[in-house]
Amino acid sequence: MDPEIKQRNALFKKRKKEHYTVLIPDMCPIHFALIAKEIERRFGIRVQIVTPMGRQAKDDGLTAVHNDACYPVIITCGAFIAELRTGKYDLSKTAVMISQTGGGGCRASNYLSLFRKAFEKEFPQVPVLSFNLSGLTKDTALPMPLGFIRAAYQSVLYGDFLMNLEMQSRAYFEEEEVKKVTGACIDKLQKQLGHPSYFKTKKNEKWILKAFARFAPPATNRKPRVGIVGEIYVKYSPYANNHLVDYLFRAGTEPTLPSLNEFVLYCMKNYFVDHDYYGRNRAIMPFLKPFYRHCLRLNDKAAKMLKGTTFLPYADFEEIAECGKKVINLGVKMGEGWVIPAEMVHYATHGVKNIVVVQPFGCLPNHIVGKGMIRPVKELCPDANIVPLDFDASSTSVNQENRLKLMLSNITD
């Protein structure tokens, strides 16, 4: 690593962290509101979630990084640059932080140095930190104590529960009213951080469900449901996918997203596949297997909580994995791997025939397991109505909307 960068990162560690503001990119607005608050509470640093607006972040990203960079990296880097230029921050006490999956073929995991290079001329004093569980870039990584991992995972569970209820409610009720309830629930959960009550999943999910009771969707005559699958950042980030969910609501459909917990379980499942295929990860198996089963139980409990209501639960993850085996080998892990075709098959065989596959420019593996797997999925599920959508920092939303209109004209209930 460059000596100047080492010195900058060492300075961040020495200084009082409570004086620092750390910028993080937005992806899942509900989940990140809880996780950011836990980072502030545990590490004593101020966290600002950067939500880009308009073209500026994309234009700044295209200027700062080369054309071969993938779309998520272009817009997150551009969003940071646009935010740092606002003049709202003392740059000598500001850092940025990005997540690294450590997922082998994901180029975004290797872009920490690209971010540093992009900041070199204009923001040389701003350190770039890593948020990862893979032991990558230890000199700049945020520490991951067990207590923080537990609280962050709990935040994922609550975020999923809230996102699921909010999306089903928004299809039938005023967006503003529904989002008010979501915001009140987030505020209440944030106040519980650091207390044992935060981990009382059943109790908390019960009052969240009660808060959404007046927005329950109808038991019959529901709007056509549209499943959204694809690359994790583009799938969840409203900015990255040109507000795809909002567009589908306006089009008179009921969009649905997979849970973020599903991605966590997918990552864990890959460790088991590597162990079975290659004999890897033996040391962590005695710890990972019980934790995986615990996560599945929590997922199952959330589903049971919705029984007797008109809210639909998230799918059982093992069911999704079994669906994936029908069209692809679970050893395929690049670009979100087997989970994208698995989600397509599960949606198509469980009443969600209309599916949008979102793909970022610059991610070849994601195109292979996304667009490239549509044919085998349709052979298995011939009545599936699937459209792939490419997202590129240089393009407008017109092309995507035209393709969506074509899909919606062939919509299947």
C-alpha positions, 0 to 999 in steps of 0.5 A, a space after each residue: 500500500 502507498 505510504 501516504 495512504 498508510 499514514 492517512 489510515 493510521 491517523 484515522 485510527 489515532 484520532 478520536 473517532 467520535 470527531 469523525 463523520 463516516 459516509 456510507 453508500 445507500 442500498 437498502 434504506 430501511 436496513 441501513 438506517 438500523 445498521 448505521 445507528 448501530 455503527 454509531 452506537 458501538 464505535 462512537 463515530 457519526 455515520 451519514 448515509 449518502 443517498 444520491 440524487 439526479 445525474 450528478 453522482 453518475 457523472 462524477 463517477 464516470 469522470 473519476 473511474 475508468 469505463 471498465 468499472 462496474 455500474 455499482 462502483 461508478 455510482 457509489 464512487 460518484 455519490 461520495 465525490 458529489 457529497 464531499 463537494 457539498 462543503 458540509 464536512 470537515 474533510 480532515 475529519 471525514 472518512 468513507 466506508 464501502 462493503 467488501 463481500 470477499 466473493 472471489 469474482 466480484 470486482 467490487 470487492 477489489 475496488 478499495 484502491 480505485 476509490 482511493 485513487 479517485 479521491 487522491 487529487 481532490 480529497 487526499 485527506 479522506 481515508 477509505 475504510 472497508 466493511 467486511 467479514 472476510 478479513 480483507 484489508 485488515 489495516 483499513 477494515 472496521 472491527 467486527 466484534 461478535 456483538 456487532 455482527 449479532 446486532 447487524 444481523 438482527 437489523 437485517 431481520 427487522 429490515 426485511 420484515 418492515 420492507 415486506 410489510 411496506 411493499 405489500 401495503 403500498 400497493 393498496 394504500 397511500 405511500 405517504 401514510 405507509 411510510 410514516 408507519 415504517 419511519 415510526 417503527 424504525 425510530 422505535 427499533 433504533 431506540 432499542 439498540 444496545 438493549 436486550 429488548 432489541 433481540 426479542 425478535 418475536 415480540 418486536 415483529 408482533 408490534 410491527 405487524 400490529 402497526 401495519 394492521 390497518 394497511 393489510 392487503 386484500 385477501 382476494 383480487 390482488 394486483 398482479 405481483 412482479 418479482 425483482 431479482 438480480 445483482 444485490 446493489 441494483 436490486 435494492 438501491 432505488 437510485 441505482 435501479 431508477 426507482 424501479 419499485 416506484 414505477 411498478 407501483 404506478 403501473 398498478 402492480 404489486 412489486 416484491 423483492 427477495 429478503 436481504 437475509 436471503 443473500 446472507 443465507 446464500 453466502 453461508 450456503 456457498 461455504 457449505 458447497 465449497 466444503 462439499 466440493 473442495 473440502 474447504 472451510 473445515 475449521 468453521 463448519 462446527 460454528 457455521 452450521 448451527 448458526 445457519 440453522 438458527 438463521 433458518 429458524 428465525 426466517 421460519 418464525 417471521 413467516 409464522 408470524 404472518 399466518 392468519 393475516 393477508 400479508 405474504 411471508 418471504 420464501 423458505 430459503 431451502 425451498 429456493 435452493 431446491 428450485 435452483 438445483 432444477 436449472 443450475 449447479 449450486 457450485 456457480 457462485 459468480 455474479 450472485 450465482 445460482 440464487 438468481 435463477 433459483 429465485 426466478 424458478 421459485 417466483 414462477 412456481 409460487 404464483 409470481 409469473 412476472 419477473 424483472 431481472 436487473 443487471 448492472 453494466 460491467 458485470 459479465 457473471 451477473 449477465 450469465 446467471 441472469 439473462 443467460 438463465 432465462 431460457 432454461 427457467 422458461 423451459 421449466 416454467 413456460 408461463 413465466 413472463 421474464 424481462 432482463 433490464 440492464 442499468 448503465 451510468 451513461 443511459 437514461 431510464 427510457 430504455 428500461 421503461 419501454 422494456 417494462 411496458 412490453 412486459 406489463 402488456 403481457 402481464 400474467 396474474 
